[in-house]
Amino acid sequence: MNGGNYELETGSKYLIRTAEDDDTIGRFAGYTMIGTESAIVVRMEGDKIRFIPVTQISYMDLLESCGEPEQKSSQPEHLYG
């Protein structure tokens, strides 16, 4: 892997450890808000959906990537017109 920015990929499988030492394994489905707090949405086995407040996440392990992220050019594109 090259150095650079990393992003959560929709559909990729993660192990998420929360502050209470609970583990969740599932596929990242997106972001949402719980009141005024940001949360991630994880689709677990059996299509169970779990909302995890971002402040409660201790760490996340990428278990299975849904694909390689597109390489973004660090240099501006040249436009001719």
C-alpha positions as CSV (number, residue, x, y, z in Angstrom):
1,M,0.0,0.0,0.0
2,N,1.1,3.5,-0.7
3,G,1.0,6.2,1.9
4,G,-1.9,8.7,1.7
5,N,-5.4,9.3,2.8
6,Y,-7.5,6.3,3.9
7,E,-11.3,6.3,3.9
8,L,-13.9,3.8,5.0
9,E,-15.2,2.0,2.0
10,T,-18.9,1.2,1.7
11,G,-19.3,-2.5,1.6
12,S,-15.9,-3.3,3.1
13,K,-15.9,-5.6,6.2
14,Y,-14.5,-4.3,9.5
15,L,-14.0,-5.4,13.1
16,I,-14.9,-2.5,15.3
17,R,-13.9,-2.4,19.0
18,T,-15.9,0.0,21.1
19,A,-15.0,1.8,24.4
20,E,-16.8,-1.0,26.4
21,D,-14.5,-3.6,24.8
22,D,-17.3,-5.0,22.7
23,D,-16.5,-6.2,19.1
24,T,-18.7,-5.7,16.1
25,I,-18.0,-7.3,12.8
26,G,-19.9,-6.1,9.7
27,R,-19.8,-4.2,6.5
28,F,-19.6,-0.4,6.5
29,A,-22.9,1.1,5.2
30,G,-22.4,4.8,5.8
31,Y,-22.5,7.7,8.3
32,T,-25.4,9.2,10.2
33,M,-26.2,11.3,13.2
34,I,-27.5,10.2,16.6
35,G,-28.8,13.4,18.0
36,T,-25.9,15.8,17.6
37,E,-23.3,13.0,17.5
38,S,-21.8,11.4,14.4
39,A,-22.1,7.7,14.0
40,I,-21.1,5.0,11.5
41,V,-23.7,2.5,10.2
42,V,-22.6,-1.2,10.1
43,R,-24.6,-4.0,8.4
44,M,-24.1,-7.2,10.3
45,E,-25.0,-10.8,9.5
46,G,-28.7,-11.4,9.1
47,D,-29.0,-7.8,7.7
48,K,-29.0,-6.4,11.3
49,I,-28.1,-2.7,11.3
50,R,-25.9,-1.3,14.1
51,F,-25.3,2.5,14.7
52,I,-22.0,3.1,16.5
53,P,-21.2,6.6,17.8
54,V,-17.8,7.7,16.5
55,T,-16.7,8.8,20.0
56,Q,-17.2,5.2,21.3
57,I,-14.9,3.6,18.7
58,S,-11.5,2.5,20.1
59,Y,-10.2,1.0,16.9
60,M,-11.3,-0.6,13.6
61,D,-9.6,-3.4,11.7
62,L,-10.1,-3.8,7.9
63,L,-11.0,-7.5,7.4
64,E,-12.0,-7.5,3.8
65,S,-11.9,-4.7,1.2
66,C,-14.6,-4.4,-1.3
67,G,-12.1,-3.1,-3.8
68,E,-9.1,-0.9,-4.2
69,P,-9.9,2.8,-3.8
70,E,-9.3,5.0,-6.8
71,Q,-5.9,6.7,-6.8
72,K,-6.5,10.4,-6.7
73,S,-3.9,12.6,-8.4
74,S,-2.1,14.8,-6.0
75,Q,-1.4,17.3,-8.8
76,P,-4.1,19.5,-10.4
77,E,-5.4,18.4,-13.7
78,H,-4.6,20.6,-16.7
79,L,-7.6,21.9,-18.6
80,Y,-7.3,23.1,-22.1
81,G,-10.0,25.0,-23.9
